[in-house]
Amino acid sequence: MTKTGRFGKYGGQYVPEIVMPALNELETAYNTYKDDPEFQREFQFYLREYAGRPTRLYYAEKLSKYYGKAKIFLKREDLLHTGAHKINNALGQALLAKRMQVDWLKKKSEEILGPDYEKQYSPKPFEE
C-alpha cells in the first residue's frame, strides 16, 4: 500500500488506467483550490443562496421531556432543497470544474444559457 497508490489511507482508488490522468488532474486542482479563500467564499455563497444552508436546529420538546435530562435538538437537513450530500457535492464539483476551466462545461453553459450567461448568472461580489 502506497501513499499515492491504489489503496490509500481511506481505500484508495480502483479505476481503469485510462481514467487516471483525469483523476490526477482533478486531485491536483482540488488540492490547489480547497484552501483558497476566494474559492471557499464562492462555495459558501452557493451553499447559502442555492442549497439553503445553514439548516435550522429544531428543539424537540416532546423528545426532550420524554428523556428528561437533556434538551434535544434536531438538525433539519430535510429542509435542504435536494437533500444534504447531493447538493454539497454537486456545487463543489461545479466550482472545481469552473476553476479548472473545463471547456465542455463552459461550452454547454453558453449553449444552454446564451453567450453572456456569466454576466447574468455570476454571483455578486462579496463585501469584506
C-alpha positions, -999 to 999 in steps of 0.1 A, spaced: 0 0 0 15 34 -10 5 69 -2 -2 77 -39 -12 42 -49 -45 25 -55 -50 16 -18 -46 49 1 -55 57 37 -92 56 31 -94 28 5 -77 45 -24 -90 42 -59 -95 14 -83 -103 27 -118 -93 19 -153 -58 32 -161 -72 54 -189 -91 74 -163 -61 80 -140 -47 111 -158 -81 129 -154 -83 118 -117 -47 131 -111 -56 164 -127 -87 166 -105 -68 158 -74 -42 184 -82 -69 210 -88 -87 201 -56 -55 204 -35 -48 238 -52 -83 253 -45 -96 237 -13 -79 262 9 -82 292 -14 -103 318 5 -120 331 -28 -130 295 -37 -144 290 -2 -163 323 -3 -179 314 -36 -187 279 -23 -203 293 8 -223 317 -13 -238 289 -33 -244 268 -2 -263 297 14 -281 311 -17 -289 279 -36 -288 250 -12 -304 266 18 -275 263 43 -271 266 71 -301 245 81 -320 252 113 -319 235 146 -353 223 159 -359 219 196 -375 185 200 -396 195 231 -415 162 235 -384 141 229 -366 162 255 -394 158 280 -395 120 274 -358 116 282 -360 143 309 -323 151 314 -313 167 281 -325 193 257 -326 176 224 -322 195 191 -325 181 156 -306 195 127 -331 199 99 -312 185 69 -346 176 54 -351 213 47 -323 213 20 -337 215 -15 -322 183 -27 -310 165 4 -278 170 23 -250 154 5 -261 157 -32 -262 195 -34 -230 199 -14 -212 175 -38 -227 190 -70 -218 226 -60 -183 217 -51 -177 198 -83 -192 225 -104 -170 252 -88 -139 230 -91 -147 224 -128 -151 262 -132 -118 269 -116 -102 242 -138 -117 260 -168 -133 229 -181 -140 238 -217 -170 215 -222 -188 230 -191 -183 265 -205 -194 255 -240 -225 237 -227 -234 266 -204 -231 290 -233 -252 267 -255 -280 264 -229 -279 299 -213 -265 321 -241 -231 337 -246 -235 363 -219 -245 338 -192 -216 346 -169 -226 383 -166 -262 373 -159 -257 344 -135 -225 352 -117 -227 359 -80 -224 394 -69 -190 404 -54 -186 398 -17 -183 427 6 -154 424 31 
